[in-house]
Amino acid sequence: MTWRIEIDHRAEREIAKLPDDVLRRVLARVQSLASEPFPHGVKKLKGGGYRLRVGDYRILYDTLTAKRLIIIYAVGHRRDVYR
């Protein structure tokens, strides 16, 4: 059973600024979250939510298990995304 994915407006703007090669890899990982919301290598963050690595970039997201919903709230380079 698949999960729905929603991308926050902030994350949409961050995704639009990514280089083309990184953009393809990030979008592929985002789409794969629909079938596996907690893939190998995902890390639970202390403040809540999860982190998924894509090379030097990170996808930060949260889940609503009852609604089977994934909300992506930040995407960016590892040096900037946690600020």
WOZI-V653108 format. One record per pair of residues at least 24 apart in sequence whose ideal C-beta (glycine too) atoms are under 7 Angstrom apart, sorted by the first residue. I is the first residue (numbers start at 0). GAP is how many residues later the second one is. Records with the same first field share a line. If there is no record, write none. Layout:
BEGIN
I->GAP  GAP
END
This chain:
BEGIN
1->32  33
2->30  31  34  65  66  67
3->64  65
4->25  28  29  65  67
5->63  65
6->65
7->63  64  65
9->63  64
10->61  62  63  64
13->60  61  62
14->60
21->35
24->29  30
25->28  31  33  49
28->25  30
29->29  42
32->37
36->26  33
END
